[in-house]
Amino acid sequence: MAIFRLSSSLRSFCNRFPSSCLRHRAVRVSTEPQAAISRLKELGLLKSQGLIGGKWLDAYDGKKIQVQNPATSEVITSVPCMGRRETSDAIMSSFGAFHSWSKLTAGERSKYLRKWYDLIILHKESLALLITLEQGKPLKEALGEVIYGASFIEFYAEEAKRIYGDIIPPTLGDRRLFVLKQPVGVVGAIAPWNFPLAMITRKVGPALASGCTAVVKPSEFTPLTALAAAELALQAGIPSGALNVVMGNAPEIGDTLLESDQVRKITFTGSTNVGKKLMAGAANTVKKVSLELGGNAPCIIFDDADLDLAVKGSLAAKFRNTGQTCVCANRILVQEGIYDKFADAFANAVENLQVGNGLAEGTAQGPLINEAAVQKVESFISDATSKGAKIMLGGRRHSLGMTFYEPTVLTHVNGEMLISREEVFGPVAPLLKFRTEEEAIRLANDTNAGLAAYIFTSSIPRSWRVAEALEYGLVGVNEGIISTEVAPFGGVKQSGLGREGSKYGMDEYLEIKYVCMGNIKNE
């Protein structure tokens, strides 16, 4: 559901794509999972309880959920399967902490956040290890996520001191008109499994900076990173109750957050269907809502594009995190004059992606999150081939077994196929052919989604024309990696509401209050 900025660690990830990589073979794990787990325990970062009111707690009924390593199916640990009662207590804790936290000066809140950022960076390798263990992405890519995720805490630690109001010229001589910005209150933050740190910090960073408190619900697939981040928040001195973490029974937790009058905002990253349900549920108490939902990102390659740049950018936009991001290039639209040439060069680059356990040196693509994700990929490919698509590369489960899938390239794809209409959320790149710029724009916009889009062209005028015509919240021109904490992230149409990151992301957690001071007598 997000991509991170082109930091030095991420550049090294992108640079591992060329032909110097070994082809689709298994690699020996350089860091054994059990040794990694022991290391995390020693550091106190492998937490197996929820956080409510500053206390680490089990589920009240004792129920547990196993957290598995998707690369091995081994159980890392078990965490509480929490529900309505635990969530209610977390809300009460956040509500109780809101008064004192919101009354701190911006500078005081900033210092707490800066300390949290420093601790995340201090433990960046350990957090990356934890992400790889529970989510599966390559270790270097996980490190890139940690640095990206930490950047939101750093940015909003600084932005906390820049929440400005306004003075409005009065309409009458004995009046003074002011605009104040104040924190909305308790925030329910619901995060996905594909970026288990960055999608939390992107929400909690501005929430805490603005003076809000938060109840965080991480995915049941990847709760451990959220718990480790919460532990570091406690170490940073962020007061008890300002940040709570519950996980387990998703419907019960979600309903409790929606029904509570004390929760004044819901922020969610995930599927469009769930986002719609949350939006409807929030209407009963008229909560503020921020939604970052599904995408169907087009990547448009024009005839005049730099071929090497287009291949490299498309590869990064498509195969990062095994294709499991909402901003992945779901459709690669290639102009007919360069189609065959691009297809050959792109397939050659894809063939050299190294598949393996994320802990193994040189791995560029890890496993899918679970068996259901693999079955979804298989169903999309089956639908496409039944309607005329050709498998140029891959198209089957990897020899490693488990939930590993071969990086795949499809040609002869058309707009009637399921893979052109919906997110595949896997390592499959469908290539569609177009003739004119107008046709490319029409094909790109022919979807209910509107999160991210990519363009590759050497023409500046075309860059402007197409970027302005695309119905998307994010557009990358000659870049496959565009997200950064200083720029707004979010979609249009059914890809969501609101923005995260940048100064605009802070506004999502603030209410505007107008104050009129009347009958001011001139002495």
Backbone torsions as a table, in degrees:
resi	resn	phi	psi	omega
1	MET	NA	-1.6	179.4
2	ALA	-154.7	156.8	174.8
3	ILE	-129.2	152.8	-173.2
4	PHE	-108.4	163.2	-172.5
5	ARG	-66.5	162.8	-174.8
6	LEU	-82.9	69.0	176.6
7	SER	-76.0	174.7	-178.9
8	SER	-62.1	-37.5	179.2
9	SER	-67.2	-36.3	-179.5
10	LEU	-74.3	-34.6	175.6
11	ARG	-59.6	-39.3	179.3
12	SER	-65.6	-33.7	176.5
13	PHE	-64.8	-46.1	-179.7
14	CYS	-65.8	-34.5	-177.7
15	ASN	-74.1	-7.1	177.8
16	ARG	-83.3	-1.6	-177.9
17	PHE	-74.2	-27.2	-172.5
18	PRO	-62.4	179.4	-170.7
19	SER	-69.6	-5.4	176.9
20	SER	-69.3	-15.0	179.3
21	CYS	-76.0	152.1	176.6
22	LEU	-74.0	152.9	-173.5
23	ARG	-89.2	115.4	166.4
24	HIS	38.2	37.4	179.0
25	ARG	-113.5	156.5	178.2
26	ALA	-69.2	149.6	178.7
27	VAL	-126.8	152.2	-178.4
28	ARG	-72.9	135.0	-179.7
29	VAL	-71.3	124.2	-177.5
30	SER	-84.9	-22.1	176.8
31	THR	-124.6	111.0	-176.8
32	GLU	-67.5	135.9	-177.2
33	PRO	-55.1	-44.1	-177.2
34	GLN	-65.4	-37.2	176.8
35	ALA	-65.7	-38.2	178.4
36	ALA	-64.3	-42.0	179.2
37	ILE	-63.4	-42.2	178.6
38	SER	-61.6	-40.3	179.5
39	ARG	-63.2	-42.8	-179.7
40	LEU	-65.5	-36.3	177.7
41	LYS	-64.9	-41.9	-179.6
42	GLU	-61.3	-35.4	-179.4
43	LEU	-80.8	-7.1	-178.4
44	GLY	76.1	19.0	-176.9
45	LEU	-103.0	-2.5	175.3
46	LEU	-99.8	86.1	-177.9
47	LYS	-90.5	144.3	-177.9
48	SER	-129.3	25.2	176.2
49	GLN	-135.5	159.2	174.4
50	GLY	-79.1	165.2	-178.8
51	LEU	-117.3	114.9	178.9
52	ILE	-134.0	120.2	178.3
53	GLY	60.8	32.9	179.0
54	GLY	81.7	3.1	-179.1
55	LYS	-115.1	141.0	176.2
56	TRP	-86.3	120.5	-171.0
57	LEU	-131.7	148.8	170.4
58	ASP	-84.5	170.1	172.7
59	ALA	-62.7	144.8	-175.4
60	TYR	-64.2	-27.8	178.2
61	ASP	-97.0	4.3	176.7
62	GLY	81.8	0.5	-177.3
63	LYS	-69.0	149.2	-176.9
64	LYS	-130.9	157.5	172.6
65	ILE	-124.2	133.7	175.7
66	GLN	-82.6	136.1	175.3
67	VAL	-105.2	120.5	-174.0
68	GLN	-108.4	151.1	171.2
69	ASN	-81.3	115.3	-175.8
70	PRO	-66.3	-17.5	180.0
71	ALA	-82.1	-21.3	-175.6
72	THR	-130.5	-13.9	-173.1
73	SER	67.5	6.5	177.1
74	GLU	-72.7	145.1	177.9
75	VAL	-79.7	123.0	178.1
76	ILE	-78.0	-50.4	177.6
77	THR	-169.4	-178.3	174.8
78	SER	-118.7	147.2	178.7
79	VAL	-126.7	162.9	-178.0
80	PRO	-64.4	141.1	170.8
81	CYS	-95.9	87.7	-175.1
82	MET	-85.6	165.1	-178.1
83	GLY	-148.5	-137.7	-171.5
84	ARG	-65.5	-44.9	-175.5
85	ARG	-66.9	-44.8	-179.9
86	GLU	-64.8	-38.8	179.5
87	THR	-66.8	-39.5	177.2
88	SER	-61.0	-41.7	178.6
89	ASP	-67.7	-36.6	177.8
90	ALA	-64.7	-39.6	177.8
91	ILE	-63.9	-44.9	178.9
92	MET	-61.1	-38.8	178.6
93	SER	-64.2	-45.0	178.7
94	SER	-64.8	-40.6	179.7
95	PHE	-64.2	-40.1	178.8
96	GLY	-67.0	-33.8	-179.3
97	ALA	-80.8	-17.8	-173.9
98	PHE	-60.5	-43.0	-174.8
99	HIS	-59.0	-50.5	-176.0
100	SER	-72.8	-39.2	-179.1
101	TRP	-65.6	-42.7	-177.7
102	SER	-70.4	-22.2	-179.2
103	LYS	-84.6	-10.8	174.5
104	LEU	-64.4	153.2	175.0
105	THR	-69.8	158.4	177.8
106	ALA	-58.4	-37.6	179.5
107	GLY	-64.6	-37.4	178.6
108	GLU	-67.4	-44.9	177.1
109	ARG	-62.8	-37.0	179.8
110	SER	-60.0	-40.2	-179.1
111	LYS	-66.0	-39.6	176.9
112	TYR	-62.1	-45.1	-178.9
113	LEU	-65.7	-39.0	179.0
114	ARG	-63.1	-39.2	177.6
115	LYS	-65.0	-39.4	177.2
116	TRP	-61.9	-45.8	177.1
117	TYR	-57.5	-46.2	-178.7
118	ASP	-59.9	-40.3	179.9
119	LEU	-69.1	-38.2	176.7
120	ILE	-61.9	-44.7	178.9
121	ILE	-65.9	-38.8	178.1
122	LEU	-59.2	-36.5	-177.0
123	HIS	-106.5	25.1	-172.8
124	LYS	-59.6	-40.3	-179.5
125	GLU	-66.1	-39.4	179.4
126	SER	-67.8	-41.2	177.4
127	LEU	-65.7	-38.7	176.7
128	ALA	-62.4	-41.4	177.7
129	LEU	-59.4	-42.8	-179.9
130	LEU	-65.2	-42.0	178.0
131	ILE	-60.4	-45.5	-179.6
132	THR	-63.9	-40.6	-179.7
133	LEU	-61.7	-44.5	-173.1
134	GLU	-96.9	-19.1	-178.1
135	GLN	-111.9	-31.1	173.2
136	GLY	103.4	-12.8	-176.0
137	LYS	-67.3	153.6	179.2
138	PRO	-54.5	147.3	-173.2
139	LEU	-59.2	-42.0	179.1
140	LYS	-65.6	-35.8	177.1
141	GLU	-68.8	-37.9	176.7
142	ALA	-63.1	-39.5	176.8
143	LEU	-62.4	-39.1	175.0
144	GLY	-60.3	-38.3	178.2
145	GLU	-66.4	-40.0	179.9
146	VAL	-61.5	-45.3	180.0
147	ILE	-64.6	-41.7	177.2
148	TYR	-63.8	-46.3	-179.7
149	GLY	-62.0	-41.8	178.7
150	ALA	-63.8	-30.6	-177.2
151	SER	-62.0	-28.5	177.6
152	PHE	-70.3	-37.3	177.0
153	ILE	-65.5	-44.1	178.8
154	GLU	-62.5	-46.8	-177.4
155	PHE	-61.1	-46.2	-176.0
156	TYR	-78.4	-20.0	169.7
157	ALA	-61.7	-37.0	178.0
158	GLU	-78.6	-40.3	-175.6
159	GLU	-69.7	-21.7	178.6
160	ALA	-55.2	-32.0	-177.2
161	LYS	-86.4	6.1	-177.9
162	ARG	-124.8	34.2	174.5
163	ILE	-90.6	97.4	-173.6
164	TYR	-101.7	145.4	171.1
165	GLY	-98.7	-157.8	-178.5
166	ASP	-142.3	154.6	166.9
167	ILE	-114.2	123.1	-176.8
168	ILE	-98.6	133.6	175.7
169	PRO	-54.8	128.1	-174.3
170	PRO	-70.6	153.3	176.9
171	THR	-88.4	-19.1	177.2
172	LEU	-131.8	151.7	-174.2
173	GLY	-65.9	-25.4	-177.6
174	ASP	-100.6	21.0	178.0
175	ARG	-122.2	153.2	169.6
176	ARG	-132.9	133.1	-173.5
177	LEU	-115.5	128.2	-178.0
178	PHE	-127.8	154.1	171.0
179	VAL	-123.5	123.6	176.9
180	LEU	-109.7	149.7	171.5
181	LYS	-114.4	124.2	-176.0
182	GLN	-129.6	150.7	-178.2
183	PRO	-62.4	143.1	-175.4
184	VAL	-70.7	-31.7	-179.6
185	GLY	132.0	-141.9	-179.9
186	VAL	-75.3	133.7	-178.9
187	VAL	-113.3	132.0	170.1
188	GLY	-97.3	114.3	-175.9
189	ALA	-111.8	116.7	-176.8
190	ILE	-112.5	118.5	-170.7
191	ALA	-114.6	154.9	-178.9
192	PRO	-92.2	179.2	-176.8
193	TRP	-90.7	-17.2	-170.4
194	ASN	-78.2	-25.3	172.9
195	PHE	-133.0	79.0	-167.5
196	PRO	-69.4	-14.6	174.2
197	LEU	-104.0	-52.8	-171.7
198	ALA	-62.0	-35.7	-178.8
199	MET	-73.9	-17.0	174.5
200	ILE	-85.6	-48.6	-178.8
201	THR	-64.7	-30.3	179.0
202	ARG	-67.5	-20.8	177.7
203	LYS	-99.1	-47.4	-174.3
204	VAL	-73.1	-33.3	179.5
205	GLY	-54.4	-58.4	179.1
206	PRO	-68.5	-30.2	178.8
207	ALA	-61.8	-52.4	-179.4
208	LEU	-67.2	-38.7	-179.2
209	ALA	-61.2	-37.2	-177.8
210	SER	-79.0	-12.6	-178.8
211	GLY	107.9	1.3	176.6
212	CYS	-78.9	163.9	168.9
213	THR	-115.6	165.6	-169.2
214	ALA	-141.6	144.9	166.3
215	VAL	-112.8	115.9	-176.3
216	VAL	-101.7	132.2	171.9
217	LYS	-116.5	102.4	174.8
218	PRO	-78.7	168.3	175.9
219	SER	-65.0	147.3	176.0
220	GLU	-66.9	-21.1	177.6
221	PHE	-75.4	-31.6	-172.4
222	THR	-137.2	59.8	-178.7
223	PRO	-83.4	-17.3	-168.5
224	LEU	-69.7	-36.6	178.5
225	THR	-64.8	-41.3	178.7
226	ALA	-62.1	-41.7	-179.4
227	LEU	-67.4	-38.6	177.1
228	ALA	-64.5	-42.1	177.6
229	ALA	-62.8	-38.4	178.6
230	ALA	-66.4	-38.1	176.0
231	GLU	-60.0	-42.2	178.5
232	LEU	-68.1	-31.5	175.8
233	ALA	-64.6	-40.7	176.7
234	LEU	-64.0	-42.6	178.2
235	GLN	-62.0	-29.8	178.9
236	ALA	-75.6	-9.1	177.7
237	GLY	95.1	4.2	176.8
238	ILE	-60.5	126.2	-168.3
239	PRO	-61.2	152.6	176.7
240	SER	-56.1	134.5	178.7
241	GLY	91.9	-21.8	179.7
242	ALA	-67.5	-30.5	178.6
243	LEU	-134.3	119.5	178.4
244	ASN	-122.5	149.3	-179.4
245	VAL	-131.8	121.6	175.3
246	VAL	-128.0	146.1	178.1
247	MET	-148.2	160.2	177.8
248	GLY	138.6	-110.0	-177.0
249	ASN	-77.9	95.9	-172.3
250	ALA	-59.2	-45.9	179.4
251	PRO	-60.6	-41.5	-179.9
252	GLU	-66.9	-43.5	179.8
253	ILE	-63.6	-46.2	-180.0
254	GLY	-61.9	-45.2	-179.7
255	ASP	-63.4	-38.4	-179.7
256	THR	-65.9	-41.5	176.6
257	LEU	-63.3	-41.2	-178.4
258	LEU	-68.9	-38.0	-174.6
259	GLU	-77.8	-21.7	-174.0
260	SER	-73.2	130.5	173.5
261	ASP	-72.1	-20.5	-178.5
262	GLN	-79.1	-21.6	175.9
263	VAL	-86.0	119.0	-174.3
264	ARG	-105.0	-4.8	178.6
265	LYS	-152.8	142.8	172.0
266	ILE	-118.1	128.9	172.5
267	THR	-122.7	130.9	-170.2
268	PHE	-140.5	136.8	168.1
269	THR	-122.2	125.1	-178.4
270	GLY	167.6	-152.8	-173.8
271	SER	-73.2	154.9	179.1
272	THR	-64.2	-39.8	-178.5
273	ASN	-62.2	-44.8	178.8
274	VAL	-67.7	-38.9	178.6
275	GLY	-59.3	-40.1	178.1
276	LYS	-63.9	-39.5	178.8
277	LYS	-66.0	-40.6	178.3
278	LEU	-65.4	-40.2	179.4
279	MET	-63.2	-41.6	178.5
280	ALA	-66.8	-41.9	-179.3
281	GLY	-67.0	-33.7	-179.8
282	ALA	-69.1	-18.7	-178.2
283	ALA	-65.3	-30.1	-176.3
284	ASN	-62.9	-33.7	177.8
285	THR	-113.8	10.1	176.4
286	VAL	51.4	55.2	177.3
287	LYS	-82.1	153.9	167.4
288	LYS	-69.7	145.3	-176.8
289	VAL	-134.8	133.0	168.4
290	SER	-120.9	128.2	-175.8
291	LEU	-130.2	122.7	171.5
292	GLU	-115.1	104.6	-166.9
293	LEU	-111.3	-163.0	-173.0
294	GLY	-66.9	162.2	178.8
295	GLY	-130.5	175.5	173.5
296	ASN	-150.8	62.2	-165.7
297	ALA	-66.9	126.1	171.1
298	PRO	-87.9	144.0	172.5
299	CYS	-122.0	108.9	-170.8
300	ILE	-99.0	120.6	179.2
301	ILE	-108.4	110.2	180.0
302	PHE	-87.7	160.2	-179.2
303	ASP	-54.7	-33.4	-174.7
304	ASP	-89.4	9.3	-178.4
305	ALA	-71.0	149.9	169.1
306	ASP	-69.4	115.5	-171.6
307	LEU	-60.6	-46.9	-178.8
308	ASP	-62.0	-42.9	179.1
309	LEU	-64.5	-41.1	-179.6
310	ALA	-65.7	-40.3	178.6
311	VAL	-65.3	-48.2	-178.9
312	LYS	-62.7	-45.4	-178.9
313	GLY	-66.8	-41.5	179.2
314	SER	-65.2	-38.5	179.1
315	LEU	-62.4	-45.2	179.0
316	ALA	-65.7	-40.6	-178.2
317	ALA	-69.8	-28.0	-175.6
318	LYS	-91.3	-48.0	-164.9
319	PHE	-101.4	-0.1	175.4
320	ARG	-60.2	138.3	179.6
321	ASN	56.0	36.2	178.8
322	THR	57.7	31.0	179.2
323	GLY	77.1	12.0	-174.4
324	GLN	-99.7	57.5	171.8
325	THR	-137.3	152.7	-179.1
326	CYS	-71.8	-15.3	179.1
327	VAL	-104.1	10.0	175.6
328	CYS	-62.0	147.9	175.7
329	ALA	-68.8	100.1	-177.5
330	ASN	-81.7	-25.1	178.2
331	ARG	-136.5	125.7	176.6
332	ILE	-106.1	107.7	-177.8
333	LEU	-94.5	119.8	-173.8
334	VAL	-121.3	129.1	-179.9
335	GLN	-65.6	143.7	-168.9
336	GLU	-58.6	-31.7	-177.3
337	GLY	-68.2	-19.9	-177.9
338	ILE	-120.7	2.8	-171.6
339	TYR	-57.0	-55.5	-176.1
340	ASP	-64.2	-42.0	-179.8
341	LYS	-63.7	-44.5	179.2
342	PHE	-65.2	-44.3	-177.8
343	ALA	-57.7	-44.3	-179.9
344	ASP	-64.7	-47.0	-178.3
345	ALA	-66.4	-40.9	-178.9
346	PHE	-66.4	-46.3	179.8
347	ALA	-61.6	-37.6	177.8
348	ASN	-63.1	-41.2	178.3
349	ALA	-67.0	-41.6	180.0
350	VAL	-64.6	-37.7	-178.5
351	GLU	-62.1	-25.0	-177.5
352	ASN	-91.8	4.0	175.3
353	LEU	-69.5	132.6	-178.8
354	GLN	-92.0	120.8	-177.9
355	VAL	-99.9	136.5	177.8
356	GLY	175.1	-176.0	174.7
357	ASN	-60.0	135.3	-177.5
358	GLY	-61.3	-19.0	178.3
359	LEU	-81.9	-9.3	-177.1
360	ALA	-83.7	140.6	179.5
361	GLU	-60.9	131.4	174.9
362	GLY	87.7	-3.2	179.9
363	THR	-65.7	130.2	177.4
364	ALA	-107.4	-22.4	179.2
365	GLN	-137.7	124.5	178.5
366	GLY	-95.3	-161.4	-178.9
367	PRO	-81.0	164.8	165.2
368	LEU	-74.5	164.2	-170.0
369	ILE	-68.0	-35.1	-179.7
370	ASN	-162.8	179.2	-177.1
371	GLU	-63.9	-36.1	179.1
372	ALA	-60.9	-36.7	178.7
373	ALA	-65.8	-39.3	177.7
374	VAL	-64.9	-43.9	-179.2
375	GLN	-63.7	-34.3	176.5
376	LYS	-64.6	-45.2	177.1
377	VAL	-58.5	-45.5	-179.2
378	GLU	-61.8	-39.9	-179.2
379	SER	-67.3	-37.4	178.7
380	PHE	-66.5	-42.5	179.6
381	ILE	-67.7	-39.9	177.7
382	SER	-60.9	-44.0	178.2
383	ASP	-62.2	-43.8	-177.4
384	ALA	-65.6	-45.1	-178.1
385	THR	-69.6	-29.9	177.7
386	SER	-69.7	-17.6	-179.2
387	LYS	-109.4	14.9	171.5
388	GLY	111.5	-5.2	178.7
389	ALA	-69.2	150.5	179.0
390	LYS	-114.2	138.5	176.9
391	ILE	-87.3	109.3	179.2
392	MET	-83.2	-29.3	-177.3
393	LEU	-158.1	141.0	174.7
394	GLY	76.0	-133.9	176.3
395	GLY	89.2	17.6	179.1
396	ARG	-155.7	169.8	176.8
397	ARG	-64.4	146.8	-178.3
398	HIS	-75.4	154.6	-179.9
399	SER	-63.0	-18.3	176.0
400	LEU	-66.5	-18.3	-179.6
401	GLY	76.8	-151.2	-179.9
402	MET	52.2	-128.9	179.3
403	THR	-110.2	25.3	176.0
404	PHE	-81.4	138.0	-179.4
405	TYR	-132.9	141.6	-178.9
406	GLU	-66.4	136.1	170.9
407	PRO	-57.4	130.4	-167.1
408	THR	-126.4	141.1	174.7
409	VAL	-125.2	127.8	177.3
410	LEU	-113.1	137.8	173.3
411	THR	-116.0	175.5	-178.6
412	HIS	56.0	37.2	179.4
413	VAL	-88.5	142.8	176.6
414	ASN	-129.1	173.2	-173.9
415	GLY	-71.8	-8.7	179.9
416	GLU	-86.0	-12.3	-177.1
417	MET	-80.1	149.5	-178.5
418	LEU	-58.0	-36.6	-177.0
419	ILE	-68.4	-18.0	175.0
420	SER	-87.8	-17.5	-173.9
421	ARG	-101.6	-27.7	-174.6
422	GLU	-134.6	161.1	178.1
423	GLU	-68.3	129.1	176.0
424	VAL	-82.7	-29.7	-179.9
425	PHE	52.4	48.4	179.4
426	GLY	-163.0	179.1	-172.4
427	PRO	-83.5	57.4	-178.6
428	VAL	-126.1	123.3	-178.9
429	ALA	-111.3	107.0	176.7
430	PRO	-89.4	130.6	-179.8
431	LEU	-104.4	121.4	178.2
432	LEU	-112.5	144.1	-177.6
433	LYS	-101.0	140.7	173.8
434	PHE	-137.0	163.7	-176.6
435	ARG	-103.9	-50.4	-171.7
436	THR	-119.3	164.2	176.8
437	GLU	-60.4	-41.2	-179.7
438	GLU	-62.5	-40.0	178.9
439	GLU	-66.5	-39.9	179.7
440	ALA	-61.4	-43.7	179.9
441	ILE	-64.5	-42.0	179.7
442	ARG	-62.5	-45.5	179.5
443	LEU	-64.4	-41.6	-178.3
444	ALA	-63.9	-39.0	-176.3
445	ASN	-86.3	-5.0	-176.8
446	ASP	-80.9	64.6	-179.0
447	THR	-162.8	154.9	175.6
448	ASN	-78.0	-14.3	-178.8
449	ALA	-84.5	159.4	179.6
450	GLY	-162.5	51.4	-178.0
451	LEU	-92.2	-72.1	-175.7
452	ALA	-126.6	152.7	175.2
453	ALA	-147.1	155.6	-178.0
454	TYR	-133.6	145.0	179.7
455	ILE	-131.0	137.5	171.7
456	PHE	-126.6	114.7	-178.7
457	THR	-159.1	153.2	176.0
458	SER	-97.3	3.1	-177.8
459	SER	-97.0	118.1	177.5
460	ILE	-65.1	-46.4	177.8
461	PRO	-57.4	-41.9	178.8
462	ARG	-64.7	-38.8	178.6
463	SER	-55.5	-46.3	179.3
464	TRP	-66.2	-47.9	-176.7
465	ARG	-58.4	-49.3	-174.4
466	VAL	-72.3	-41.4	179.4
467	ALA	-59.2	-39.9	179.6
468	GLU	-72.6	-28.7	-177.2
469	ALA	-83.6	-22.8	-178.1
470	LEU	-73.1	133.1	-177.5
471	GLU	-91.5	69.6	-176.5
472	TYR	-141.7	152.0	179.6
473	GLY	-80.1	-22.3	-179.6
474	LEU	-130.7	133.6	177.3
475	VAL	-134.8	124.8	174.6
476	GLY	-103.8	128.1	178.3
477	VAL	-110.4	115.0	-177.5
478	ASN	57.7	31.6	177.1
479	GLU	-145.8	136.6	175.5
480	GLY	-101.1	-7.0	-179.1
481	ILE	-130.3	109.4	-167.7
482	ILE	-123.9	-11.6	-172.0
483	SER	-81.2	144.4	178.1
484	THR	-155.3	152.9	-178.1
485	GLU	-65.3	-19.1	-176.1
486	VAL	-89.9	-2.7	-179.2
487	ALA	-120.0	149.5	-177.5
488	PRO	-72.6	138.0	-179.5
489	PHE	-119.5	125.4	177.9
490	GLY	167.0	169.2	-173.6
491	GLY	-118.5	177.9	174.9
492	VAL	-121.8	-180.0	-176.1
493	LYS	52.6	-133.5	-175.9
494	GLN	-89.5	17.2	174.2
495	SER	-92.8	3.5	169.5
496	GLY	131.7	-175.2	-178.7
497	LEU	-133.9	144.2	174.4
498	GLY	84.4	177.3	-178.7
499	ARG	-136.4	146.9	175.1
500	GLU	-118.6	151.4	-176.0
501	GLY	81.1	161.8	176.6
502	SER	66.4	-178.2	178.0
503	LYS	-65.4	-27.1	179.9
504	TYR	-68.3	-30.3	179.2
505	GLY	-65.1	-28.7	178.4
506	MET	-67.3	-35.8	-177.4
507	ASP	-61.7	-24.4	-179.2
508	GLU	-66.1	-17.6	-176.2
509	TYR	-111.3	14.3	-176.2
510	LEU	-123.5	146.4	170.0
511	GLU	-106.4	146.4	177.9
512	ILE	-98.8	125.2	179.8
513	LYS	-117.8	127.9	176.9
514	TYR	-97.0	130.3	178.7
515	VAL	-119.9	124.8	176.5
516	CYS	-111.5	117.2	175.8
517	MET	-101.1	113.4	-175.2
518	GLY	-110.1	170.4	176.8
519	ASN	55.2	42.4	175.6
520	ILE	-82.3	112.4	-175.8
521	LYS	-86.1	134.6	174.9
522	ASN	-81.0	116.0	-178.0
523	GLU	-79.8	NA	NA
